[in-house]
């Protein structure tokens, strides 16, 4: 049986908008592609690592 979608509005997919240079954007895109991961996966993992490093939740 497939997973039921969450009804919690905090689990909804939304856009995250911030500005970086074109050079940074391309570098990040290539880095992710070389490793076979999505940019979303890389962003989430980066946030997770920063939280761990900073002792956050």
Secondary structure, 3 states (H helix, E strand, C coil): CCCCCCCCHHHCCCCCCCCCCHHHHHHHHHHHHHHCCCHHHHHHHHHHHHHHHHCCC
